Amino acid sequence: MTPDEATVLRCSFGIGGVTPMGYEEIARRTGMSREKVRRTERQAMETLRSSGQANAARTFLAENTSADKGATHPRPH
C-alpha cells in the first residue's frame, strides 16, 4: 500500500483517532483532487482485498472504530 493510499483510508474511515472525512475534505487536506482521492481509496481497498490482508484489516477496523459503531460514513455512496 502506498503512503497516499494509507492516508486516504485513515482519513476516510477515521482510523487512528482521525475523524472520518468525505472526499472534499480529504482533497483539501492532502492537496489531491476529489477524483484522485476517490481513485486512491478504491485502489487501496482493492490492494487490501487482493493482498490477503483483508481479515487483518477488518479486525483492525473493528477494534479501532468500535466507538463509532452506528455512525454513518460522511460521504454519499
C-alpha positions in Angstrom: 0.0 0.0 0.0 1.3 3.4 -0.9 1.6 6.3 1.6 -1.2 8.1 -0.2 -3.5 5.1 0.0 -2.8 4.7 3.7 -3.5 8.4 4.3 -6.8 8.3 2.3 -8.0 5.2 4.2 -7.1 6.7 7.6 -9.0 9.9 6.7 -11.9 8.3 5.0 -12.6 5.7 7.7 -11.4 7.6 10.8 -8.5 5.2 11.6 -6.0 6.2 14.2 -8.1 8.8 16.0 -8.9 10.8 12.9 -12.5 12.0 12.4 -13.9 10.3 9.3 -13.9 12.8 6.4 -15.5 13.0 2.9 -13.7 13.2 -0.4 -13.8 17.0 -0.4 -12.2 17.4 3.0 -9.6 14.8 2.3 -8.8 16.5 -1.0 -8.3 19.9 0.8 -6.1 18.4 3.4 -3.9 16.4 1.1 -3.8 18.6 -2.0 -5.3 15.9 -4.2 -8.3 16.4 -6.4 -11.6 14.9 -5.2 -11.4 12.4 -8.1 -7.8 11.4 -7.1 -9.0 10.8 -3.6 -11.8 8.6 -4.8 -9.5 6.6 -7.1 -6.9 6.3 -4.4 -9.4 4.9 -1.9 -10.7 2.5 -4.5 -7.1 1.3 -5.2 -6.3 1.0 -1.5 -9.4 -1.2 -0.9 -8.5 -3.4 -3.9 -4.9 -3.7 -2.6 -6.3 -4.8 0.8 -8.7 -7.3 -0.8 -6.1 -8.9 -3.1 -3.2 -8.9 -0.7 -4.6 -11.4 1.8 -4.6 -8.8 4.5 -8.3 -8.2 4.4 -9.0 -10.2 7.6 -6.3 -8.3 9.5 -7.7 -5.0 8.2 -11.3 -6.0 9.3 -10.0 -6.9 12.7 -8.0 -3.7 13.0 -11.0 -1.6 11.9 -13.4 -3.4 14.2 -11.1 -2.8 17.2 -10.3 0.8 16.3 -13.7 2.1 15.3 -15.8 0.4 17.9 -16.8 3.8 19.5 -18.1 4.8 16.1 -20.5 1.8 15.6 -23.7 3.0 14.2 -22.2 6.2 12.8 -22.7 6.7 9.1 -19.9 7.4 6.7 -19.7 11.1 5.9 -19.7 10.8 2.1 -22.6 9.8 -0.1 -22.5 6.3 -1.7 
